[in-house]
Amino acid sequence: MRNLILCLVALFALAACGADSIWASDADVTRATYVHDGPSAITLFTVVKTLDGAGAHSGLMINGAQRIMFDPAGSWHHPGVPERNDVHFGISPKMVAFYTDYHARETYDVVEQTLIVSPEVAALVAQRAREYGAVPKAQCSNSISAILRGVPGFENLGSTWFPVKLMNSFAKLPGVTSRKITDTDADNNHGVLLVQAGDPRLL
């Protein structure tokens, strides 16, 4: 048992070393700042396999003083959206559409769950996301549940490593609204939006 524990600790240490640290300049972050006119809100995105309902990824959008996306260990990016350790700035409606279209395709759906919160709660979650640091692979849901743990209104969310479990727990929070985003794009079209300069969602 002791050897097993030591092996697990070693694996987690190696995973932590593999986290990619990206740090956009102050000028780029300031330039990209987007303030949404909607209410303060926390939105959980869950990427779910259409074949068996298994979870593939979790992302967290925070609408407060500005709207940002915490996409832990994610592969999504856009040249107009600066990033600091998995926190993306400048999340306009076009960028939200880009984010969901990037993940949704014939083999994956995206479930979007939103909870309206106070400005103070949104500010606290945004601060925790910015301070969390770069997230190693396979720890997206664990990092999000850690950020939300103990935040007013999220006390019952619990901790998990699994996107669908986090999604189901989030769904039980009072006041959550939800929608499913589907797309019939083929898997080999995944990421095509990255190079389609004519697509208005990229502007």
C-alpha positions as semicolon CSV with decimal commas, in nm:
position;residue;x (nm);y (nm);z (nm)
1;M;0,000;0,000;0,000
2;R;0,284;0,238;0,089
3;N;0,444;0,180;-0,254
4;L;0,113;0,249;-0,424
5;I;0,073;0,578;-0,239
6;L;0,428;0,679;-0,328
7;C;0,364;0,599;-0,694
8;L;0,048;0,811;-0,696
9;V;0,228;1,101;-0,532
10;A;0,502;1,076;-0,794
11;L;0,250;1,075;-1,077
12;F;0,075;1,386;-0,944
13;A;0,409;1,558;-0,903
14;L;0,499;1,482;-1,264
15;A;0,159;1,611;-1,378
16;A;0,209;1,933;-1,185
17;C;0,546;1,984;-1,353
18;G;0,374;1,953;-1,690
19;A;0,147;2,255;-1,642
20;D;0,206;2,521;-1,906
21;S;0,253;2,870;-1,762
22;I;0,148;3,152;-1,996
23;W;0,155;3,515;-1,888
24;A;0,021;3,786;-2,119
25;S;0,149;4,140;-2,077
26;D;-0,040;4,406;-1,884
27;A;-0,090;4,596;-2,208
28;D;-0,249;4,298;-2,384
29;V;-0,479;4,223;-2,090
30;T;-0,589;4,586;-2,063
31;R;-0,649;4,610;-2,436
32;A;-0,865;4,296;-2,438
33;T;-1,076;4,378;-2,129
34;Y;-1,445;4,317;-2,199
35;V;-1,725;4,431;-1,968
36;H;-2,053;4,251;-2,023
37;D;-2,375;4,438;-1,947
38;G;-2,551;4,133;-1,804
39;P;-2,579;4,046;-1,434
40;S;-2,287;3,908;-1,237
41;A;-2,283;3,534;-1,305
42;I;-2,084;3,214;-1,291
43;T;-2,115;2,981;-1,592
44;L;-1,990;2,624;-1,599
45;F;-1,922;2,465;-1,939
46;T;-1,902;2,086;-1,957
47;V;-1,791;1,898;-2,267
48;V;-1,972;1,563;-2,282
49;K;-1,920;1,272;-2,519
50;T;-2,231;1,203;-2,728
51;L;-2,154;0,831;-2,742
52;D;-2,169;0,747;-2,372
53;G;-2,225;1,072;-2,180
54;A;-1,875;1,070;-2,031
55;G;-1,723;1,404;-1,940
56;A;-1,424;1,536;-2,136
57;H;-1,358;1,888;-2,007
58;S;-1,479;2,166;-1,776
59;G;-1,446;2,543;-1,817
60;L;-1,567;2,833;-1,602
61;M;-1,678;3,175;-1,722
62;I;-1,697;3,456;-1,467
63;N;-1,894;3,771;-1,540
64;G;-1,806;4,041;-1,291
65;A;-1,614;4,366;-1,324
66;Q;-1,502;4,213;-1,653
67;R;-1,583;3,881;-1,820
68;I;-1,310;3,618;-1,815
69;M;-1,284;3,247;-1,892
70;F;-1,099;3,002;-1,670
71;D;-1,020;2,714;-1,907
72;P;-0,795;2,488;-1,697
73;A;-0,561;2,267;-1,897
74;G;-0,768;2,348;-2,205
75;S;-0,654;2,357;-2,567
76;W;-0,878;2,649;-2,669
77;H;-0,709;2,975;-2,762
78;H;-0,756;3,280;-2,982
79;P;-0,499;3,540;-3,090
80;G;-0,727;3,821;-2,971
81;V;-0,776;3,669;-2,625
82;P;-0,470;3,706;-2,398
83;E;-0,413;3,438;-2,137
84;R;-0,257;3,426;-1,794
85;N;-0,222;3,072;-1,657
86;D;-0,550;2,937;-1,802
87;V;-0,742;3,261;-1,741
88;H;-0,851;3,418;-2,072
89;F;-0,943;3,786;-2,098
90;G;-1,176;3,961;-2,341
91;I;-1,463;3,709;-2,340
92;S;-1,712;3,891;-2,561
93;P;-2,024;3,715;-2,698
94;K;-1,827;3,633;-3,014
95;M;-1,556;3,468;-2,805
96;V;-1,815;3,267;-2,609
97;A;-1,958;3,145;-2,939
98;F;-1,607;3,058;-3,053
99;Y;-1,539;2,869;-2,731
100;T;-1,853;2,657;-2,753
101;D;-1,818;2,600;-3,128
102;Y;-1,459;2,489;-3,074
103;H;-1,571;2,214;-2,835
104;A;-1,910;2,108;-2,975
105;R;-1,903;1,866;-3,270
106;E;-2,058;1,538;-3,377
107;T;-1,886;1,346;-3,095
108;Y;-1,922;1,608;-2,818
109;D;-2,198;1,826;-2,679
110;V;-2,144;2,126;-2,452
111;V;-2,365;2,184;-2,149
112;E;-2,379;2,545;-2,033
113;Q;-2,500;2,612;-1,676
114;T;-2,534;2,964;-1,539
115;L;-2,595;3,094;-1,188
116;I;-2,654;3,464;-1,124
117;V;-2,451;3,580;-0,824
118;S;-2,370;3,901;-0,641
119;P;-2,086;4,122;-0,770
120;E;-1,893;4,031;-0,455
121;V;-1,918;3,658;-0,527
122;A;-1,816;3,710;-0,890
123;A;-1,516;3,915;-0,775
124;L;-1,412;3,644;-0,528
125;V;-1,434;3,365;-0,788
126;A;-1,243;3,575;-1,043
127;Q;-0,970;3,644;-0,788
128;R;-0,939;3,275;-0,702
129;A;-0,919;3,181;-1,071
130;R;-0,648;3,439;-1,137
131;E;-0,447;3,322;-0,835
132;Y;-0,486;2,947;-0,895
133;G;-0,199;2,912;-1,139
134;A;-0,147;2,695;-1,446
135;V;-0,343;2,370;-1,427
136;P;-0,190;2,031;-1,521
137;K;-0,367;1,805;-1,769
138;A;-0,670;1,608;-1,645
139;Q;-0,725;1,845;-1,350
140;C;-0,983;2,080;-1,504
141;S;-1,277;1,979;-1,284
142;N;-1,063;1,944;-0,975
143;S;-0,930;2,299;-1,015
144;I;-1,276;2,447;-1,075
145;S;-1,429;2,272;-0,776
146;A;-1,133;2,392;-0,565
147;I;-1,190;2,751;-0,676
148;L;-1,563;2,737;-0,598
149;R;-1,523;2,548;-0,270
150;G;-1,645;2,759;0,022
151;V;-1,766;3,047;-0,194
152;P;-2,108;3,174;-0,075
153;G;-2,376;2,987;-0,266
154;F;-2,142;2,704;-0,365
155;E;-2,085;2,546;-0,024
156;N;-2,258;2,222;-0,125
157;L;-2,075;2,180;-0,453
158;G;-1,805;1,948;-0,318
159;S;-1,476;1,843;-0,474
160;T;-1,439;1,619;-0,778
161;W;-1,202;1,522;-1,059
162;F;-1,486;1,435;-1,297
163;P;-1,659;1,685;-1,533
164;V;-2,002;1,517;-1,531
165;K;-2,004;1,483;-1,153
166;L;-1,923;1,854;-1,126
167;M;-2,195;1,933;-1,380
168;N;-2,455;1,731;-1,188
169;S;-2,360;1,898;-0,860
170;F;-2,375;2,242;-1,021
171;A;-2,723;2,162;-1,155
172;K;-2,851;2,119;-0,798
173;L;-2,760;2,475;-0,696
174;P;-3,075;2,688;-0,657
175;G;-3,138;2,917;-0,953
176;V;-2,916;2,747;-1,211
177;T;-3,028;2,769;-1,574
178;S;-2,897;2,525;-1,832
179;R;-2,881;2,464;-2,206
180;K;-2,716;2,205;-2,428
181;I;-2,514;2,312;-2,731
182;T;-2,486;2,061;-3,015
183;D;-2,305;2,070;-3,347
184;T;-2,291;1,833;-3,642
185;D;-1,938;1,929;-3,746
186;A;-1,720;1,626;-3,810
187;D;-1,430;1,552;-3,579
188;N;-1,182;1,633;-3,856
189;N;-1,328;1,984;-3,866
190;H;-1,234;2,043;-3,502
191;G;-1,035;2,365;-3,476
192;V;-1,113;2,482;-3,829
193;L;-1,248;2,807;-3,682
194;L;-0,895;2,891;-3,574
195;V;-0,797;2,962;-3,933
196;Q;-1,126;3,077;-4,086
197;A;-1,052;3,448;-4,086
198;G;-1,375;3,516;-4,270
199;D;-1,587;3,388;-3,982
200;P;-1,730;3,696;-3,798
201;R;-1,705;3,511;-3,467
202;L;-1,328;3,541;-3,488
203;L;-1,329;3,918;-3,521
